[in-house]
C-alpha cells in the first residue's frame, strides 16, 4: 500500500488499527467462501454440466456447459471484488486516512494564531493527532479537542501519547448535532469521514438523514470564530455541504478533486467563516431629526445607507442610500446610517 509522509502503512496500522474491522473480516470471509465455490465449479465442471442437464433436459445442446461456466465465472469475479473491497477499506482506513489528514492540516494556511481547534468525530485519532503535531511543530500553546459520540477518550489519549502529542490533546464525548461548546469558540474545526454518519439511523438517502447532517454542519459553523477555518473530508454528500455553506454565506469555499475512499467518492471541502466586524469597526445606528439618537441597531453588512452626521454623539457618517425605518411613524424623519464611531457612544 505504499508509504505516506515517510511512514509505512504498517506503522500507522500499529498505532491506530482499523475502524470497523468487523466489516473487513466479514468481507474477507465471504470472499473466501466465493473463492471456494469457484474452485468447486472448476474442479467439478463436468459433473456440474451433467447435473444441469439432468434437471433441465429441455435445454439446447451446449447450454449446460455455458451455464456452468457462467456460474463459475460469476463466483470467481465476486470473490475478486470482495477481496478488492476489503483491501480498499484497509487502505482507506490507514494509508489514505493519514494522507488526507495531512492534506486537511495543510488546508489551513496559518497555524501560528490557532489556539483552539476541534476534530469533530475524532474516532481513532488520526486527524486529531495530525492537528496536534502541527500545533507542536509551530511551538503553539494551543490545544485540539477531539469529540466523539463514543466514550473512547482513554484509547484516543493513549494513541496521542504514542505520537508524542498528548499534552496538546483533550477528548470530549458529545452529540455532533448539539455541540457542548459556546458560539465562536474554535479557530479551526476539522472533521474526517464523519458527517455522513450523522442521522444514519434514518437511512442515508432520506430527507430526515440529510436534515441531521445539515444540523451537524451548522454546528461546525456555529462554534467557529469569525475568520476561523473549517475543513471537512467526507463521502458522497459533499455537494450538499457546499450548497449549505453557500446559504450560510461562508467565504473561500474550496472543494478538492475526487478521491475514492471506502469504495465511494470523497472530497475535502474547506471554508472560512466571515468576520462579523470590519477593520474600521463600522456599525449601523438610527439617528432622528436634530441629531437625537433614537436607538442603536446592527444591520447586515450587505446594506449601505444614507449619510447622516451626528457630531454630538462623536459619530462620523459614511455614504449610501436613504431608507425609512419600518414600523416608525411617518412624522418621524428617520435615516438608517452605516457609521464609524469617532468616539464611544457610552450606550
Secondary structure, DSSP 4 states (H G I P E B T S, - for coil): --EETTEEHHHHHHHH--TTHHHHHHHHHHHHHHHHHHHHHHHTHHHHHHHHHHH-TTSPTTHHHHHHHHHHHHHHHHHHHHHHHHHHHHHIIIIIHHHHHHHHHHTSS--TT--EEEEET-TTSHHHHHHHHHHHHTT---EEEEEESS--HHHHHHHHHHTT-GGGEEEEE-BTTB-SS-TT-EEEEEEES-GGGTTGGG-TTSHHHHHHHHHHHHHHHHHEEEEEEEEEEEESTHHHHHHHHHHTT-EEEEEPPPEEETTEEEEEEEEEPPPSS-TT-EEEEEE-GGG-EEEE----TT--B----BGGGTEEE---B--PPTTS-TTS--EEEEEEESS----
